Every structure is written in structure tokens, then in C-alpha cells.
Amino acid sequence: MDLFGEPAPGAAAPPATPLADRMRPRTLDELVGQEHLVGAGKILRAALERGELHSMILWGPPGSGKTTLASLLARVAGARFVAFSAVLSGVKEIREVVAEAERERARHRTRTILFVDEIHRFNRAQQDAFLPHVEKGTLILIGATTENPSFEVNSALLSRCRVYVLQPLAETDLVAILRRALADAERGLGALGAEVDDAALALIARLADGDARAALTILELAVWLSPEADGRRRLAEASIREAAQRKTLLEAGEDRLYIARRLVRFASEDVGNADPGALTVTLAAKEAYAFLGDPEGELALAQATLYLALAPKSNAVYVALDAATADVRERPAEPVPLHIRNAPTRLMKDLGYGQGYQYAHDAPDARVDQDDLPEALRGRQYYQPTDRGLEAEHRRRLADWRRWRAERRQARE
């Protein structure tokens, strides 16, 4: 091997298809782990045996078998399997899949399973595009996500799917998967004559931390990094740790723009008006990363992260929006007060639209004592600023405003 892990001249090259893909289970019986879902008599296996496959969300950590399980369900059910990633696809691709699913259903009475990896990356409109087709049974949707579907999948779609939680694989499960890969000469590493003792397998399982894909990637890299002698490759701990480090560099890490979006959300939800500059900083960091890319753009994300970490915290904006939204849902038909309604026609003026409206800029200090909320919501106070950061000034201004208003009303009495 050379400095960068490439095979030395004359040496065999690693297969183009990663070991993790080559070793995907071909039957449910080959699947290791997730016994609570596919074990004998368990919910998914029982549903398959009854021919009752349904739309579902598979929620679990990376490498827990979401993609593999979805493809196996399709194979066992005799359904057509279509897979695409939410990162690369949109509503146009969804329409194309639906059209083909309708044709297959009409011609051959074949069901279509649409597997959407990282479904949490679809926005609300994209997720809504599935609804009529899931309801009609045009396709069976299987979405995979590493994020909590309660927050990342819209409620309308979630209500039409069952959620199944996949667990990280136990170390014993990972060791079993590694042994199978080492023994399989057709799809695995059996033809390479790799010698791996129990301690080495246990180390790989620990480093993989419940992720079967990571475990197989580490194993494959470690085998190719190990020197060959007498037709055998003996895995040393150093090779395994180097392989694990390379695997981290190659595979680990969330999409950076997703991180940037979370930083922007954090700026509004957890910092808010305590430091409004946080929103400007995070938006600038997102644009900087999109412009610079890796690795230079990561500095902007790091800068924004540090800014947020040190900023005064407040969720007052989040709480205010939540309270206001709750009122709108509970009282959806409250009339807009007449005095703040536009009156572009004589009829509307005769009906009282705009009458009594006070233009704040014409008043001293630009203050007017005027209620602009519907009658049923008068007196509601949604925004309760904290005493941290700029919100301390907001708190002072609101207190001053309320005092001024109380004095005005008392004087009128």
C-alpha cells in the first residue's frame, strides 16, 4: 500500500462496490438484529406473512439496517422496489414514480414500494406530495430517517404511516456480521485469506458503535491496509485503528448545509431577541459555507456556533409564537377590529371600516392608546421578554408602555 492507502503496484485493487453493499442480507433470515420487528411472530414479519404490508417510517441510527429492511420487505412481498434519496429528488421525481406505479398496478397488478432515504430532508410541500397516493394505495411509502419523525415528518403524512424504531446493533450482532463477511468468498472477503482474531473483531465492533455499515467499512479498509504474507493478511490493531480513522474522514459528519440550517433555527429559537445579531451571523455563515465549500466554509460554521454558544439565551420569541398560534387555532374566526380595516370604497366606510383609527406617527412620542386585537383576545400578552441581552431593554420598553397606557386611561376616568 502507498502513503494514501492505494494498492502498491502489482497488488490487487479493492472491489469497486463497498463491502457493506455487497454483504446486504438477501433474506429476512440473513438479517442480523432488529429481532423486535422481524423475529418470529413479531410485528413486521407477521404483517408480511399476512400480506398486509403498509406505509411506514423506519427511524433509527445510521447503519441499523433501514435501507436493507425496506428492500427485504419489498422482496418478500413480491413488490416493485423504487428507492431514491430526499437529498437528490423532489416533487418532479415523485410524480414520475407515481405515474409508473399506476401503470404497473394497472398492467400487472404489481404493488410499488417507494423507499425514501432521509425523508426528513423533504420540506412540507414535498412530503405532502405523497399523501393522496399513500391514501389511494397507489404506492406503499417506506421512509427512513435518523431524526425524530415527530418533529421532522409532517403530521398528516405521519398519521398515515406506522413508525418503527430500529435499534443500534449490539456488539455481538456486529461481530456476527463481520464473521459472515470474512467467510463469504463470493460477496465478502473470504478469498483474501484474512486472519482476524476475536479481539480484533471485538475492537472493530466497539469502534463501529452499533453501525453495521461502519463495521464492514472498517473491516474492509483494515484488510486492504494489512500487508500480505504467504497469501494471508493478518489484521493488526494499528491497521484497524487507521481504517477506523479513514472511515470517519470518508463517511462521518452530517451534511454541512443541514448543520447551517439548524444554526439558523437555533438563532431564532434559543437566542431570539436577546441577541438579534445571532440570526445575521448564522445566515451569513450559511451563505459563506455555500460560497466556499469544504474545508474553508467550515470556519464560518464554527464561528457561528461559537457566537451562539456565547450569546445570551432566550426562547421568548418561540413561546410567544406558540401561544399566538394556539389562540388562532382555538379561535379561527375572530373578526378583525373595524378601525384597522382598510376602507377603499364608500360602502366600507359607511360600514365603519377604518373609523377611529389612530396613526401612531402623528402622536407625541409615536404612541397611541389603541387596541388592535380582536375583542376576545384583548389584553393577551404573548411576548414576555427575559432580562437577558437586548430583551432586558425590550422588557423595560414594555413596562414603560404599560405604565404610560395605564396613566392615560386613569386620566380619562
C-alpha positions as CSV (number, residue, x, y, z in Angstrom):
1,M,0.0,0.0,0.0
2,D,1.3,3.5,-0.7
3,L,1.0,6.6,1.6
4,F,-2.6,7.2,0.7
5,G,-3.8,3.7,1.1
6,E,-3.7,2.8,-2.6
7,P,-2.6,-0.7,-3.5
8,A,1.0,-1.0,-4.3
9,P,2.0,-1.6,-8.0
10,G,1.0,-5.1,-8.9
11,A,-1.2,-5.6,-6.0
12,A,-4.9,-6.4,-6.3
13,A,-7.3,-3.4,-6.1
14,P,-10.2,-3.4,-3.7
15,P,-13.6,-4.1,-5.3
16,A,-15.4,-1.1,-6.7
17,T,-18.6,-1.9,-4.7
18,P,-18.1,-1.4,-0.9
19,L,-18.3,-4.5,1.3
20,A,-21.3,-3.1,3.1
21,D,-23.3,-3.1,-0.1
22,R,-22.0,-6.5,-1.2
23,M,-23.0,-8.1,2.1
24,R,-26.5,-6.8,2.3
25,P,-28.8,-9.6,3.5
26,R,-30.8,-11.2,0.7
27,T,-33.5,-12.7,3.0
28,L,-35.1,-11.8,6.3
29,D,-33.3,-14.8,7.9
30,E,-30.0,-13.3,7.0
31,L,-30.8,-10.1,8.7
32,V,-28.9,-9.6,11.9
33,G,-30.6,-7.6,14.7
34,Q,-34.0,-5.9,14.9
35,E,-35.5,-9.0,16.3
36,H,-38.2,-6.9,18.0
37,L,-39.5,-6.2,14.4
38,V,-38.7,-9.1,12.2
39,G,-38.2,-12.0,14.7
40,A,-40.6,-14.9,14.6
41,G,-44.1,-13.7,15.4
42,K,-43.0,-10.0,15.6
43,I,-45.0,-7.2,14.1
44,L,-43.3,-6.7,10.7
45,R,-42.8,-10.4,9.9
46,A,-46.4,-11.2,11.0
47,A,-47.7,-8.4,8.7
48,L,-45.7,-9.8,5.8
49,E,-46.9,-13.3,6.4
50,R,-50.5,-12.0,6.3
51,G,-49.8,-10.0,3.1
52,E,-50.5,-6.7,4.9
53,L,-47.6,-4.5,4.0
54,H,-48.3,-0.9,4.8
55,S,-46.7,2.5,4.7
56,M,-44.2,3.1,7.4
57,I,-41.4,5.3,8.8
58,L,-38.2,3.5,9.8
59,W,-36.5,5.5,12.5
60,G,-33.0,4.5,13.6
61,P,-29.4,5.5,13.7
62,P,-27.0,5.1,10.7
63,G,-26.1,1.5,9.9
64,S,-29.0,0.0,11.7
65,G,-30.5,-1.6,8.6
66,K,-33.2,0.8,7.4
67,T,-32.4,0.5,3.7
68,T,-31.8,-3.2,3.9
69,L,-35.0,-3.9,5.8
70,A,-37.0,-1.9,3.2
71,S,-35.6,-3.8,0.3
72,L,-36.2,-7.1,2.0
73,L,-39.8,-6.2,2.8
74,A,-40.3,-5.5,-0.9
75,R,-38.7,-8.7,-2.0
76,V,-40.7,-10.9,0.4
77,A,-43.9,-9.1,-0.5
78,G,-43.2,-9.5,-4.3
79,A,-43.5,-5.8,-4.8
80,R,-41.6,-3.5,-7.1
81,F,-39.0,-1.5,-5.2
82,V,-38.1,2.0,-6.1
83,A,-35.5,3.9,-4.0
84,F,-34.4,7.5,-4.1
85,S,-32.8,10.0,-1.7
86,A,-34.6,13.0,-0.4
87,V,-31.3,14.9,-0.9
88,L,-31.3,14.4,-4.7
89,S,-35.0,14.1,-5.5
90,G,-38.1,16.4,-5.5
91,V,-41.7,16.6,-6.4
92,K,-41.0,16.1,-10.1
93,E,-39.4,12.7,-9.3
94,I,-42.2,11.8,-7.0
95,R,-44.7,12.4,-9.8
96,E,-42.7,10.2,-12.2
97,V,-42.6,7.4,-9.7
98,V,-46.3,7.7,-9.0
99,A,-47.1,7.6,-12.8
100,E,-45.0,4.4,-13.2
101,A,-46.6,2.9,-10.1
102,E,-50.1,3.5,-11.6
103,R,-49.0,1.8,-14.8
104,E,-47.5,-1.2,-13.1
105,R,-50.6,-1.6,-10.9
106,A,-53.0,-1.4,-14.0
107,R,-50.9,-3.7,-16.2
108,H,-49.6,-6.3,-13.8
109,R,-51.4,-5.7,-10.5
110,T,-47.9,-5.1,-9.0
111,R,-47.6,-3.0,-5.9
112,T,-44.8,-0.4,-5.7
113,I,-42.8,0.3,-2.6
114,L,-41.3,3.7,-2.7
115,F,-38.3,3.9,-0.3
116,V,-37.3,7.5,0.6
117,D,-34.0,7.7,2.3
118,E,-33.5,10.7,4.7
119,I,-37.2,11.6,4.3
120,H,-36.7,14.3,7.0
121,R,-34.8,16.4,4.4
122,F,-38.0,16.8,2.3
123,N,-39.8,20.1,3.1
124,R,-43.5,20.1,4.0
125,A,-44.7,20.6,0.3
126,Q,-42.6,17.7,-0.8
127,Q,-43.9,15.4,2.0
128,D,-47.5,16.5,1.2
129,A,-47.0,15.3,-2.4
130,F,-47.1,11.7,-1.1
131,L,-50.4,12.0,0.8
132,P,-53.0,11.3,-2.0
133,H,-51.0,8.4,-3.4
134,V,-50.5,6.8,0.0
135,E,-54.2,7.1,0.8
136,K,-55.3,5.6,-2.6
137,G,-52.8,2.8,-2.2
138,T,-51.0,3.7,-5.4
139,L,-47.8,3.1,-3.6
140,I,-46.5,1.9,-0.2
141,L,-44.2,4.5,1.3
142,I,-41.3,3.5,3.4
143,G,-39.4,6.5,4.7
144,A,-36.1,6.2,6.5
145,T,-34.8,8.8,8.9
146,T,-32.2,9.3,11.6
147,E,-34.2,12.2,13.0
148,N,-37.3,12.1,15.3
149,P,-40.2,11.8,12.9
150,S,-42.4,13.6,15.4
151,F,-40.5,16.8,14.5
152,E,-39.2,16.1,11.0
153,V,-42.2,14.4,9.3
154,N,-45.4,16.5,8.9
155,S,-48.3,15.3,11.0
156,A,-50.6,14.5,8.0
157,L,-48.1,12.1,6.5
158,L,-47.1,10.7,9.9
159,S,-50.7,9.8,10.7
160,R,-50.8,7.6,7.5
161,C,-47.7,5.7,8.4
162,R,-46.7,3.4,11.2
163,V,-43.4,4.3,12.9
164,Y,-40.9,1.5,13.6
165,V,-37.9,2.2,15.8
166,L,-34.7,0.4,14.8
167,Q,-32.0,0.0,17.5
168,P,-28.3,0.3,17.2
169,L,-26.8,-3.2,16.6
170,A,-25.2,-4.9,19.6
171,E,-21.5,-5.7,19.5
172,T,-22.4,-9.4,19.3
173,D,-24.5,-8.7,16.2
174,L,-21.7,-6.7,14.6
175,V,-19.2,-9.5,15.3
176,A,-21.6,-12.0,13.6
177,I,-21.9,-9.7,10.6
178,L,-18.1,-9.4,10.4
179,R,-17.6,-13.1,10.6
180,R,-20.0,-13.7,7.8
181,A,-18.2,-11.2,5.6
182,L,-14.8,-12.8,6.3
183,A,-16.2,-16.3,5.5
184,D,-18.1,-15.3,2.3
185,A,-15.7,-15.9,-0.7
186,E,-18.3,-14.8,-3.2
187,R,-19.5,-11.4,-1.8
188,G,-17.2,-10.9,1.1
189,L,-13.5,-11.1,1.9
190,G,-13.2,-14.9,2.1
191,A,-11.0,-15.1,-1.0
192,L,-8.4,-12.8,0.6
193,G,-7.3,-15.1,3.3
194,A,-7.7,-12.5,6.0
195,E,-6.8,-13.7,9.6
196,V,-8.8,-11.8,12.2
197,D,-8.9,-12.9,15.8
198,D,-11.7,-12.4,18.3
199,A,-10.0,-9.4,19.9
200,A,-9.7,-7.7,16.5
201,L,-13.4,-8.3,15.7
202,A,-14.4,-7.0,19.1
203,L,-12.3,-3.9,18.6
204,I,-14.0,-3.2,15.2
205,A,-17.4,-3.7,16.8
206,R,-16.6,-1.2,19.5
207,L,-15.3,1.4,17.1
208,A,-18.4,1.0,14.9
209,D,-20.7,1.8,17.8
210,G,-23.8,-0.1,16.6
211,D,-23.4,0.8,12.9
212,A,-23.1,-2.3,10.6
213,R,-22.1,-0.2,7.6
214,A,-19.3,1.4,9.6
215,A,-18.1,-2.0,10.9
216,L,-17.9,-3.5,7.4
217,T,-16.2,-0.4,6.1
218,I,-13.5,-0.6,8.8
219,L,-13.0,-4.3,8.3
220,E,-12.6,-3.9,4.5
221,L,-10.2,-1.0,4.9
222,A,-8.2,-2.8,7.6
223,V,-7.9,-5.9,5.4
224,W,-6.6,-3.9,2.4
225,L,-4.2,-1.9,4.7
226,S,-2.7,-5.1,6.2
227,P,0.4,-6.4,4.5
228,E,0.1,-9.7,2.7
229,A,2.5,-12.5,3.6
230,D,2.3,-16.1,2.3
231,G,-1.1,-15.4,0.8
232,R,-2.5,-14.3,4.1
233,R,-3.4,-11.0,5.6
234,R,-3.1,-10.7,9.3
235,L,-5.1,-7.8,10.8
236,A,-3.2,-5.8,13.4
237,E,-4.7,-3.3,15.9
238,A,-2.8,-0.5,14.2
239,S,-4.4,-1.3,10.8
240,I,-7.9,-1.4,12.4
241,R,-7.5,1.9,14.1
242,E,-6.1,3.5,10.9
243,A,-9.1,2.1,9.0
244,A,-11.5,3.5,11.6
245,Q,-9.9,6.9,11.3
246,R,-10.2,6.8,7.5
247,K,-13.8,5.7,7.7
248,T,-14.5,8.7,9.9
249,L,-12.9,11.1,7.4
250,L,-14.8,9.5,4.5
251,E,-18.2,8.8,5.9
252,A,-18.9,10.6,9.2
253,G,-20.4,14.0,9.6
254,E,-23.8,15.5,8.8
255,D,-24.4,17.5,5.6
256,R,-22.9,20.9,6.4
257,L,-25.8,22.8,5.0
258,Y,-28.1,20.9,7.2
259,I,-26.0,22.0,10.2
260,A,-26.1,25.6,8.9
261,R,-29.9,25.4,8.8
262,R,-30.0,24.1,12.3
263,L,-27.8,27.0,13.4
264,V,-30.2,29.5,11.8
265,R,-33.1,27.8,13.7
266,F,-31.1,27.9,16.9
267,A,-30.5,31.7,16.4
268,S,-34.2,32.4,16.4
269,E,-35.5,29.7,18.8
270,D,-32.9,29.7,21.6
271,V,-31.3,33.2,21.3
272,G,-34.0,35.2,19.7
273,N,-34.2,38.9,20.7
274,A,-31.7,38.5,23.5
275,D,-29.2,39.0,20.6
276,P,-30.9,39.6,17.2
277,G,-27.4,39.7,15.7
278,A,-27.3,35.9,16.0
279,L,-29.7,35.5,13.1
280,T,-27.5,37.7,10.9
281,V,-24.4,35.8,11.9
282,T,-25.9,32.4,11.2
283,L,-27.4,33.4,7.8
284,A,-24.0,34.9,6.8
285,A,-22.3,31.6,7.9
286,K,-24.7,29.6,5.7
287,E,-24.0,31.8,2.7
288,A,-20.3,31.7,3.4
289,Y,-20.3,27.9,3.5
290,A,-22.4,27.6,0.3
291,F,-19.9,30.0,-1.4
292,L,-16.6,28.5,-0.1
293,G,-17.5,24.8,0.4
294,D,-15.2,22.5,2.3
295,P,-12.9,22.9,4.1
296,E,-12.8,26.7,4.2
297,G,-16.5,27.1,4.7
298,E,-16.4,25.1,7.9
299,L,-14.7,28.1,9.6
300,A,-17.8,30.2,9.1
301,L,-20.0,27.4,10.6
302,A,-17.6,27.2,13.6
303,Q,-17.7,31.0,14.0
304,A,-21.5,30.9,14.1
305,T,-21.5,28.0,16.5
306,L,-19.2,29.9,18.9
307,Y,-21.3,33.0,18.6
308,L,-24.5,31.1,19.5
309,A,-22.8,29.3,22.4
310,L,-21.7,32.6,24.0
311,A,-24.9,34.6,23.1
312,P,-27.5,35.4,25.8
313,K,-30.3,32.8,25.6
314,S,-34.0,33.4,25.3
315,N,-36.9,31.3,23.9
316,A,-39.4,34.2,24.4
317,V,-40.0,34.5,20.7
318,Y,-40.7,30.8,20.4
319,V,-43.1,30.8,23.4
320,A,-44.8,33.9,22.0
321,L,-45.4,32.4,18.6
322,D,-46.6,29.1,20.2
323,A,-49.1,31.0,22.3
324,A,-50.3,33.2,19.4
325,T,-50.7,30.1,17.2
326,A,-52.7,28.3,19.8
327,D,-55.1,31.2,20.0
328,V,-55.5,31.3,16.3
329,R,-56.3,27.6,16.2
330,E,-58.8,27.8,19.1
331,R,-60.4,31.0,17.8
332,P,-60.0,30.8,14.0
333,A,-62.9,33.1,13.1
334,E,-62.3,36.2,15.4
335,P,-63.2,39.3,13.4
336,V,-60.5,41.9,12.6
337,P,-61.4,45.1,14.5
338,L,-63.2,47.6,12.3
339,H,-60.9,50.5,13.0
340,I,-57.9,48.8,11.4
341,R,-59.7,47.5,8.4
342,N,-58.9,49.2,5.0
343,A,-61.8,51.2,3.6
344,P,-61.1,51.7,-0.2
345,T,-64.8,52.1,-1.0
346,R,-67.7,54.2,0.2
347,L,-69.7,51.2,1.3
348,M,-66.8,50.0,3.5
349,K,-66.5,53.5,5.0
350,D,-70.3,53.6,5.7
351,L,-69.9,50.2,7.4
352,G,-67.4,51.7,9.8
353,Y,-64.2,50.4,8.3
354,G,-61.2,52.5,9.4
355,Q,-63.2,54.7,11.7
356,G,-61.4,55.8,14.8
357,Y,-58.0,54.6,13.6
358,Q,-55.1,56.4,15.2
359,Y,-51.9,56.9,13.2
360,A,-49.1,56.5,15.7
361,H,-46.6,58.7,13.8
362,D,-49.0,61.7,14.2
363,A,-49.0,61.3,18.0
364,P,-46.4,62.6,20.5
365,D,-43.7,60.0,21.0
366,A,-45.4,58.0,18.3
367,R,-47.7,56.4,20.9
368,V,-51.4,55.8,20.7
369,D,-53.7,54.1,23.2
370,Q,-55.4,51.7,20.7
371,D,-56.4,48.0,20.9
372,D,-55.8,46.2,17.6
373,L,-56.5,42.7,18.7
374,P,-60.0,41.1,18.3
375,E,-62.3,41.7,21.2
376,A,-62.0,38.2,22.5
377,L,-58.2,38.5,22.7
378,R,-57.9,41.9,24.3
379,G,-55.3,42.0,27.0
380,R,-53.5,39.0,25.8
381,Q,-49.7,39.3,26.2
382,Y,-47.8,36.9,24.0
383,Y,-44.2,38.3,24.1
384,Q,-42.7,38.1,27.6
385,P,-39.1,39.2,27.2
386,T,-36.4,37.9,29.6
387,D,-34.0,40.1,31.5
388,R,-31.1,38.9,29.3
389,G,-29.3,40.7,26.5
390,L,-31.4,43.1,24.4
391,E,-34.6,41.6,25.8
392,A,-33.8,43.4,29.0
393,E,-34.3,46.6,27.1
394,H,-37.5,45.2,25.4
395,R,-38.7,44.4,28.9
396,R,-38.1,48.0,30.1
397,R,-39.8,49.4,27.0
398,L,-42.9,47.2,27.5
399,A,-43.1,48.2,31.2
400,D,-42.8,51.8,30.2
401,W,-45.5,51.4,27.6
402,R,-47.9,49.7,30.0
403,R,-47.3,52.4,32.6
404,W,-48.0,55.2,30.1
405,R,-51.2,53.5,28.9
406,A,-52.4,53.0,32.5
407,E,-51.8,56.6,33.3
408,R,-53.7,57.7,30.1
409,R,-56.7,55.6,31.0
410,Q,-56.7,56.7,34.6
411,A,-56.6,60.3,33.5
412,R,-59.6,59.8,31.2
413,E,-61.6,58.3,34.1
